[in-house]
Amino acid sequence: MEKYVCDACGYVYDPALGDEAAGIKPGTAFKDLPDDWICPLCGMGKDHFEQV
């Protein structure tokens, strides 16, 4: 699965790790994140992420 980077702060969403603090289980693809998911570091929305 592809990783995505936040263009505001550089946080990398890694599907293998998920986002435990937000209740996102490991193995969750970026496209399957809820529409209201935000970057855990800076609070930007999914539209500020690009595939790396």
PyMOL commands that place a pseudoatom at each C-alpha (Angstrom):
pseudoatom trace, name=CA, resn=MET, resi=1, chain=A, elem=C, hetatm=0, pos=[0.000, 0.000, 0.000]
pseudoatom trace, name=CA, resn=GLU, resi=2, chain=A, elem=C, hetatm=0, pos=[1.164, 3.484, -0.825]
pseudoatom trace, name=CA, resn=LYS, resi=3, chain=A, elem=C, hetatm=0, pos=[2.231, 6.030, 1.765]
pseudoatom trace, name=CA, resn=TYR, resi=4, chain=A, elem=C, hetatm=0, pos=[0.944, 9.607, 1.717]
pseudoatom trace, name=CA, resn=VAL, resi=5, chain=A, elem=C, hetatm=0, pos=[2.711, 12.742, 2.960]
pseudoatom trace, name=CA, resn=CYS, resi=6, chain=A, elem=C, hetatm=0, pos=[1.106, 15.886, 4.361]
pseudoatom trace, name=CA, resn=ASP, resi=7, chain=A, elem=C, hetatm=0, pos=[2.221, 18.856, 2.264]
pseudoatom trace, name=CA, resn=ALA, resi=8, chain=A, elem=C, hetatm=0, pos=[1.844, 21.184, 5.262]
pseudoatom trace, name=CA, resn=CYS, resi=9, chain=A, elem=C, hetatm=0, pos=[4.032, 19.429, 7.855]
pseudoatom trace, name=CA, resn=GLY, resi=10, chain=A, elem=C, hetatm=0, pos=[5.635, 16.372, 6.260]
pseudoatom trace, name=CA, resn=TYR, resi=11, chain=A, elem=C, hetatm=0, pos=[3.771, 13.743, 8.312]
pseudoatom trace, name=CA, resn=VAL, resi=12, chain=A, elem=C, hetatm=0, pos=[3.694, 10.425, 6.445]
pseudoatom trace, name=CA, resn=TYR, resi=13, chain=A, elem=C, hetatm=0, pos=[0.592, 8.266, 6.689]
pseudoatom trace, name=CA, resn=ASP, resi=14, chain=A, elem=C, hetatm=0, pos=[1.763, 4.656, 6.497]
pseudoatom trace, name=CA, resn=PRO, resi=15, chain=A, elem=C, hetatm=0, pos=[-1.122, 2.226, 5.968]
pseudoatom trace, name=CA, resn=ALA, resi=16, chain=A, elem=C, hetatm=0, pos=[0.917, -0.544, 7.594]
pseudoatom trace, name=CA, resn=LEU, resi=17, chain=A, elem=C, hetatm=0, pos=[0.812, 1.449, 10.850]
pseudoatom trace, name=CA, resn=GLY, resi=18, chain=A, elem=C, hetatm=0, pos=[-2.580, 3.147, 10.592]
pseudoatom trace, name=CA, resn=ASP, resi=19, chain=A, elem=C, hetatm=0, pos=[-3.323, 5.949, 13.069]
pseudoatom trace, name=CA, resn=GLU, resi=20, chain=A, elem=C, hetatm=0, pos=[-3.950, 4.310, 16.419]
pseudoatom trace, name=CA, resn=ALA, resi=21, chain=A, elem=C, hetatm=0, pos=[-4.711, 7.601, 18.189]
pseudoatom trace, name=CA, resn=ALA, resi=22, chain=A, elem=C, hetatm=0, pos=[-7.580, 8.219, 15.740]
pseudoatom trace, name=CA, resn=GLY, resi=23, chain=A, elem=C, hetatm=0, pos=[-8.819, 4.626, 15.867]
pseudoatom trace, name=CA, resn=ILE, resi=24, chain=A, elem=C, hetatm=0, pos=[-7.473, 3.752, 12.408]
pseudoatom trace, name=CA, resn=LYS, resi=25, chain=A, elem=C, hetatm=0, pos=[-6.319, 0.135, 12.373]
pseudoatom trace, name=CA, resn=PRO, resi=26, chain=A, elem=C, hetatm=0, pos=[-3.070, -0.992, 10.715]
pseudoatom trace, name=CA, resn=GLY, resi=27, chain=A, elem=C, hetatm=0, pos=[-3.699, -2.072, 7.147]
pseudoatom trace, name=CA, resn=THR, resi=28, chain=A, elem=C, hetatm=0, pos=[-6.138, 0.776, 6.390]
pseudoatom trace, name=CA, resn=ALA, resi=29, chain=A, elem=C, hetatm=0, pos=[-5.453, 2.246, 2.952]
pseudoatom trace, name=CA, resn=PHE, resi=30, chain=A, elem=C, hetatm=0, pos=[-5.418, 6.038, 2.655]
pseudoatom trace, name=CA, resn=LYS, resi=31, chain=A, elem=C, hetatm=0, pos=[-8.451, 5.938, 0.348]
pseudoatom trace, name=CA, resn=ASP, resi=32, chain=A, elem=C, hetatm=0, pos=[-10.367, 4.096, 3.080]
pseudoatom trace, name=CA, resn=LEU, resi=33, chain=A, elem=C, hetatm=0, pos=[-9.728, 6.722, 5.768]
pseudoatom trace, name=CA, resn=PRO, resi=34, chain=A, elem=C, hetatm=0, pos=[-12.860, 8.582, 6.874]
pseudoatom trace, name=CA, resn=ASP, resi=35, chain=A, elem=C, hetatm=0, pos=[-13.472, 11.837, 4.987]
pseudoatom trace, name=CA, resn=ASP, resi=36, chain=A, elem=C, hetatm=0, pos=[-13.097, 13.774, 8.249]
pseudoatom trace, name=CA, resn=TRP, resi=37, chain=A, elem=C, hetatm=0, pos=[-9.707, 12.226, 9.134]
pseudoatom trace, name=CA, resn=ILE, resi=38, chain=A, elem=C, hetatm=0, pos=[-7.050, 14.875, 9.782]
pseudoatom trace, name=CA, resn=CYS, resi=39, chain=A, elem=C, hetatm=0, pos=[-3.278, 14.902, 10.014]
pseudoatom trace, name=CA, resn=PRO, resi=40, chain=A, elem=C, hetatm=0, pos=[-2.356, 13.964, 13.587]
pseudoatom trace, name=CA, resn=LEU, resi=41, chain=A, elem=C, hetatm=0, pos=[0.471, 16.519, 13.632]
pseudoatom trace, name=CA, resn=CYS, resi=42, chain=A, elem=C, hetatm=0, pos=[-0.986, 19.664, 12.084]
pseudoatom trace, name=CA, resn=GLY, resi=43, chain=A, elem=C, hetatm=0, pos=[-4.721, 19.043, 11.672]
pseudoatom trace, name=CA, resn=MET, resi=44, chain=A, elem=C, hetatm=0, pos=[-4.875, 19.415, 7.884]
pseudoatom trace, name=CA, resn=GLY, resi=45, chain=A, elem=C, hetatm=0, pos=[-7.443, 17.373, 5.948]
pseudoatom trace, name=CA, resn=LYS, resi=46, chain=A, elem=C, hetatm=0, pos=[-6.911, 14.513, 3.516]
pseudoatom trace, name=CA, resn=ASP, resi=47, chain=A, elem=C, hetatm=0, pos=[-6.850, 16.955, 0.603]
pseudoatom trace, name=CA, resn=HIS, resi=48, chain=A, elem=C, hetatm=0, pos=[-3.433, 18.162, 1.794]
pseudoatom trace, name=CA, resn=PHE, resi=49, chain=A, elem=C, hetatm=0, pos=[-1.791, 14.758, 1.318]
pseudoatom trace, name=CA, resn=GLU, resi=50, chain=A, elem=C, hetatm=0, pos=[0.059, 13.453, -1.727]
pseudoatom trace, name=CA, resn=GLN, resi=51, chain=A, elem=C, hetatm=0, pos=[1.143, 9.940, -2.564]
pseudoatom trace, name=CA, resn=VAL, resi=52, chain=A, elem=C, hetatm=0, pos=[4.867, 9.235, -2.145]
for i in range(1, 52): cmd.bond("trace and resi %d" % i, "trace and resi %d" % (i + 1))
show_as sticks, trace
zoom trace
